[in-house]
Amino acid sequence: MTTLFTSLKSSLSMLWDALTCSTCLDILKHPVSLQCGHSFCLTCITDSWDQEGVCRCPHCRKTFTQRPDLCINIHLSCLTCFKALELFCTDHCVCICSSCVADKHKNHHTVLPEKERANKKYTTPNQKKLEQSSYKFSSNFISLQTMLYSFKEIVIQILNKVNSVKTTEECISPFFANFVFSYSQLDSCQLTLDPNTAYERLYLSEENTKVSRSLEAHFYSEHPDRFEFWDQVLCKEGLSGTRCYWEVEWSGSWTLCCSRVYLDFPAGTLSFYSISDSMILLHKFKTTFTEPLYPGFCLKEYNSRIQIGPTLL
């Protein structure tokens, strides 16, 4: 689907470039072609030459020593109308659309293509062959024009569907995030801080669910698990073999970076989410857990505080 969309978009872009005047950047009006092959609006190219005083192609910058004759590009003229070539101009010997009759071929003699073919008399075999080739080319051009118009409609439909999908995704995303958040709360768990691991300048309170950093050292009994150099504390509960969700409220520090943590031990994922009414993923670790996990917290700044719980916000 992506490859098809890219191909259609590229083809439509090429078609648009072919029908656009590089001077006014609009659809060609009264298209004329220069000797270098580039096409412009009749008004745009004549105004450009009059203002610059030099006859130069605005696209490839080719300079003409004399003001060249401008060739009316009949095919591009009809192609910009996006209409079927329904008539035949006997003055220019080309197929034209109904819009061109009143504009570029005004007062010209026009007939239906079928009538022109019926009334045409071939004087020589070469002329007959030439007329057959011309008719074949015109028929192919009409088919190509019809195909391009249908192609444009298909691309427009695809673009509308893509925009519709994007709009739907934008509408669903907040609801989906809130659903994931509500679902994760089913696995909420109450964690407590372990006094045997707390650094001496960390003070535990509220049944060991809150820790604050102070300047004074607190009396803790000696324990092999205690942090002696780092301002850290671990939770008492080791998490393994299950899913667990908890929230963290951090105050007194500008380094606050997350408030929600979700552990899926069987899946090997640990996810961190931002403070918000909706669930915004900050980072997810993916690995294979081989041992129980103990949530830990570090408070380096004075008067900073942390509180943990199943739901705080």
C-alpha positions as CSV (number, residue, x, y, z in Angstrom):
1,M,0.0,0.0,0.0
2,T,2.8,2.4,0.9
3,T,4.7,1.6,-2.4
4,L,1.6,2.1,-4.5
5,F,0.8,5.4,-2.7
6,T,4.4,6.6,-3.3
7,S,4.3,5.7,-6.9
8,L,1.0,7.4,-7.5
9,K,2.1,10.5,-5.6
10,S,5.4,10.7,-7.7
11,S,3.5,10.3,-11.0
12,L,1.0,12.9,-10.1
13,S,3.8,15.3,-9.1
14,M,5.4,14.8,-12.6
15,L,2.1,15.4,-14.2
16,W,1.6,18.6,-12.2
17,D,5.1,19.8,-13.1
18,A,4.3,19.3,-16.8
19,L,1.2,21.4,-16.6
20,T,2.6,24.2,-14.4
21,C,4.2,27.4,-15.6
22,S,7.6,27.8,-13.8
23,T,7.1,31.6,-13.9
24,C,3.7,32.1,-12.2
25,L,3.7,28.5,-10.7
26,D,0.1,28.1,-11.8
27,I,-1.7,25.9,-14.4
28,L,-0.6,26.9,-17.9
29,K,-2.8,29.5,-19.6
30,H,-2.5,29.8,-23.4
31,P,0.6,27.6,-23.3
32,V,3.4,28.3,-25.7
33,S,6.7,26.3,-26.2
34,L,10.2,27.7,-26.8
35,Q,12.8,26.1,-29.0
36,C,14.5,24.6,-25.9
37,G,11.3,22.6,-25.3
38,H,10.0,24.3,-22.2
39,S,6.4,25.7,-22.0
40,F,5.1,28.8,-20.4
41,C,2.0,31.0,-20.2
42,L,1.9,33.3,-23.2
43,T,1.5,36.3,-20.9
44,C,4.3,35.2,-18.5
45,I,7.0,34.7,-21.2
46,T,6.2,37.9,-23.1
47,D,6.1,40.0,-19.9
48,S,9.4,38.4,-18.8
49,W,11.1,39.3,-22.0
50,D,9.7,42.8,-22.1
51,Q,10.9,43.5,-18.5
52,E,14.4,42.0,-18.8
53,G,15.0,43.2,-22.3
54,V,16.6,39.8,-23.0
55,C,15.0,36.8,-24.7
56,R,15.9,34.0,-22.2
57,C,14.2,30.8,-21.1
58,P,13.3,31.3,-17.4
59,H,13.7,27.6,-16.9
60,C,17.0,26.5,-18.5
61,R,18.3,30.1,-18.9
62,K,19.0,29.5,-22.6
63,T,19.4,32.9,-24.4
64,F,18.1,33.6,-27.9
65,T,19.9,36.2,-30.0
66,Q,16.6,37.2,-31.6
67,R,13.1,37.1,-30.2
68,P,11.9,33.6,-31.2
69,D,8.5,32.8,-32.6
70,L,6.3,31.3,-29.9
71,C,4.7,28.0,-30.8
72,I,1.2,27.3,-29.5
73,N,1.3,24.0,-27.6
74,I,-2.0,22.5,-28.6
75,H,-1.7,19.3,-26.6
76,L,-0.8,21.0,-23.3
77,S,-3.5,23.5,-24.0
78,C,-6.2,20.8,-24.1
79,L,-4.5,18.8,-21.3
80,T,-4.8,21.8,-18.9
81,C,-8.6,21.8,-19.5
82,F,-8.9,18.2,-18.3
83,K,-11.7,17.6,-20.9
84,A,-12.1,15.1,-23.7
85,L,-11.0,16.1,-27.2
86,E,-14.4,16.1,-28.8
87,L,-13.8,18.3,-32.0
88,F,-11.4,18.6,-34.9
89,C,-9.9,21.9,-35.9
90,T,-9.4,21.8,-39.7
91,D,-7.3,25.0,-39.6
92,H,-4.6,23.4,-37.3
93,C,-5.4,19.8,-38.0
94,V,-5.6,18.8,-34.4
95,C,-8.3,17.5,-32.0
96,I,-9.5,20.0,-29.4
97,C,-11.9,20.2,-26.5
98,S,-15.1,22.2,-26.2
99,S,-13.3,24.9,-24.1
100,C,-10.7,25.5,-26.7
101,V,-13.3,26.2,-29.3
102,A,-14.3,29.4,-27.5
103,D,-10.8,30.4,-26.6
104,K,-7.7,29.3,-28.5
105,H,-9.6,28.2,-31.7
106,K,-12.2,31.0,-31.9
107,N,-13.6,31.5,-35.5
108,H,-11.7,28.4,-36.7
109,H,-13.5,25.8,-38.7
110,T,-14.3,22.8,-36.5
111,V,-16.1,19.5,-37.2
112,L,-16.7,16.2,-35.4
113,P,-13.7,13.8,-35.8
114,E,-15.9,11.1,-37.3
115,K,-17.1,13.5,-40.0
116,E,-13.6,14.7,-40.8
117,R,-12.5,11.2,-41.3
118,A,-15.5,10.4,-43.5
119,N,-14.9,13.4,-45.7
120,K,-11.2,13.1,-45.9
121,K,-9.9,12.1,-49.3
122,Y,-6.4,10.7,-49.5
123,T,-4.6,11.8,-52.6
124,T,-1.4,9.7,-52.1
125,P,-0.5,6.5,-50.2
126,N,2.0,8.5,-48.1
127,Q,-0.7,11.1,-47.2
128,K,-3.0,8.3,-46.1
129,K,-0.3,6.7,-44.0
130,L,0.5,10.0,-42.4
131,E,-3.2,10.7,-41.6
132,Q,-3.5,7.2,-40.1
133,S,-0.5,7.8,-37.9
134,S,-1.8,11.2,-36.9
135,Y,-5.2,9.7,-36.0
136,K,-3.5,6.9,-34.0
137,F,-1.5,9.5,-32.1
138,S,-4.6,11.6,-31.4
139,S,-6.5,8.5,-30.2
140,N,-3.6,7.5,-27.9
141,F,-3.3,11.0,-26.6
142,I,-7.0,11.1,-25.8
143,S,-6.7,7.7,-24.0
144,L,-3.7,9.0,-22.1
145,Q,-5.5,12.2,-21.1
146,T,-8.5,10.2,-19.9
147,M,-6.2,7.9,-17.9
148,L,-4.4,10.8,-16.3
149,Y,-7.7,12.4,-15.3
150,S,-8.9,9.1,-13.7
151,F,-5.5,8.7,-12.2
152,K,-5.8,12.1,-10.6
153,E,-9.2,11.2,-9.1
154,I,-7.8,8.0,-7.7
155,V,-4.8,9.8,-6.0
156,I,-7.2,12.4,-4.5
157,Q,-9.3,9.6,-3.1
158,I,-6.3,7.9,-1.6
159,L,-5.1,11.2,-0.1
160,N,-8.5,11.7,1.5
161,K,-8.4,8.2,3.0
162,V,-4.9,8.7,4.3
163,N,-6.0,12.0,6.0
164,S,-9.1,10.3,7.4
165,V,-6.9,7.5,8.9
166,K,-4.5,10.1,10.4
167,T,-7.5,12.1,11.9
168,T,-8.9,8.9,13.4
169,E,-5.6,7.9,14.9
170,E,-5.2,11.4,16.5
171,C,-8.7,11.0,18.0
172,I,-8.2,7.5,19.3
173,S,-4.6,8.0,20.7
174,P,-5.7,9.9,23.9
175,F,-8.4,7.3,24.6
176,F,-6.1,4.4,24.0
177,A,-3.4,5.9,26.3
178,N,-6.0,6.4,29.1
179,F,-7.2,2.8,28.6
180,V,-3.6,1.5,28.9
181,F,-3.2,3.6,32.0
182,S,-6.4,2.4,33.6
183,Y,-5.5,-1.2,32.7
184,S,-2.0,-0.9,34.2
185,Q,-3.6,0.3,37.5
186,L,-5.1,-3.2,37.9
187,D,-1.5,-4.4,38.6
188,S,-0.8,-1.6,41.1
189,C,1.2,-2.6,44.2
190,Q,2.2,-1.0,47.5
191,L,5.9,-0.8,47.9
192,T,7.7,0.1,51.1
193,L,11.2,1.5,51.6
194,D,13.8,-0.7,53.4
195,P,15.3,1.1,56.4
196,N,18.3,-1.4,56.3
197,T,19.4,0.1,53.0
198,A,18.8,3.8,53.6
199,Y,21.8,6.2,53.6
200,E,22.3,7.9,57.0
201,R,21.1,11.3,55.7
202,L,17.8,9.9,54.4
203,Y,14.8,10.0,56.7
204,L,12.0,7.5,56.3
205,S,8.4,8.3,57.3
206,E,4.7,7.5,56.7
207,E,5.2,3.8,57.3
208,N,8.3,3.8,55.1
209,T,6.5,5.1,52.0
210,K,8.2,8.5,52.1
211,V,11.9,9.5,52.2
212,S,13.4,12.9,52.5
213,R,17.0,14.2,52.3
214,S,18.4,16.2,55.2
215,L,21.7,17.6,56.3
216,E,21.8,15.8,59.6
217,A,22.7,12.1,59.9
218,H,20.0,9.8,61.4
219,F,20.7,6.9,63.7
220,Y,20.5,3.6,61.9
221,S,21.8,0.3,63.1
222,E,24.7,-1.2,61.1
223,H,23.6,-3.5,58.3
224,P,25.5,-5.0,55.4
225,D,22.9,-3.8,52.9
226,R,23.1,-0.1,53.9
227,F,24.4,2.5,51.4
228,E,27.4,4.2,53.0
229,F,28.5,6.5,50.3
230,W,25.5,7.0,48.0
231,D,22.3,8.9,49.0
232,Q,20.1,6.0,48.1
233,V,17.5,3.6,49.5
234,L,15.9,0.4,48.1
235,C,12.4,-1.0,48.4
236,K,11.9,-3.9,50.7
237,E,9.9,-5.9,48.2
238,G,11.7,-7.8,45.5
239,L,9.6,-7.9,42.3
240,S,9.7,-11.1,40.2
241,G,7.4,-13.3,38.1
242,T,4.5,-10.8,37.9
243,R,3.4,-7.4,36.7
244,C,3.6,-4.4,39.0
245,Y,2.7,-0.7,38.7
246,W,3.5,2.1,41.1
247,E,3.7,5.9,41.2
248,V,6.4,8.2,42.5
249,E,5.8,11.8,43.7
250,W,9.1,13.7,43.8
251,S,9.3,17.2,45.2
252,G,12.0,19.7,46.2
253,S,14.1,18.9,43.2
254,W,14.2,20.2,39.6
255,T,15.4,16.8,38.3
256,L,11.9,15.3,38.4
257,C,11.6,13.2,35.3
258,C,8.9,10.6,35.8
259,S,6.2,9.6,38.2
260,R,4.9,6.3,36.9
261,V,6.6,3.0,36.6
262,Y,5.3,-0.3,35.1
263,L,7.1,-3.6,35.4
264,D,6.1,-6.6,33.3
265,F,8.5,-9.2,34.6
266,P,7.4,-12.1,32.4
267,A,7.7,-9.9,29.2
268,G,11.0,-8.4,30.4
269,T,10.0,-4.8,30.1
270,L,10.3,-1.8,32.5
271,S,8.5,1.4,31.4
272,F,8.7,4.9,32.7
273,Y,5.9,7.5,32.1
274,S,5.6,11.2,32.6
275,I,3.4,13.3,34.9
276,S,0.2,13.9,33.1
277,D,-3.5,13.1,33.1
278,S,-2.8,10.9,30.1
279,M,-0.1,8.2,29.9
280,I,3.0,9.4,28.0
281,L,5.8,6.9,27.6
282,L,9.2,8.3,28.3
283,H,11.3,5.2,27.9
284,K,11.0,1.4,27.9
285,F,13.7,-1.1,28.8
286,K,13.5,-4.5,27.1
287,T,15.6,-7.3,28.5
288,T,15.4,-10.7,30.2
289,F,15.1,-10.6,34.0
290,T,16.9,-13.4,35.9
291,E,16.7,-12.1,39.4
292,P,14.2,-10.1,41.5
293,L,14.1,-6.4,41.0
294,Y,14.3,-3.9,43.9
295,P,13.2,-0.4,43.1
296,G,15.7,2.2,44.3
297,F,15.8,6.0,44.7
298,C,18.6,8.5,44.9
299,L,18.2,11.9,46.6
300,K,21.3,14.1,46.2
301,E,19.8,17.5,46.9
302,Y,18.9,18.8,50.3
303,N,15.2,18.9,51.2
304,S,14.2,16.8,48.3
305,R,11.4,14.2,49.0
306,I,10.0,11.1,47.4
307,Q,6.8,9.3,48.2
308,I,5.8,6.0,46.6
309,G,2.4,4.3,46.3
310,P,0.0,2.4,44.0
311,T,-1.8,5.7,43.0
312,L,-0.8,9.2,44.1
313,L,-1.9,11.5,41.3
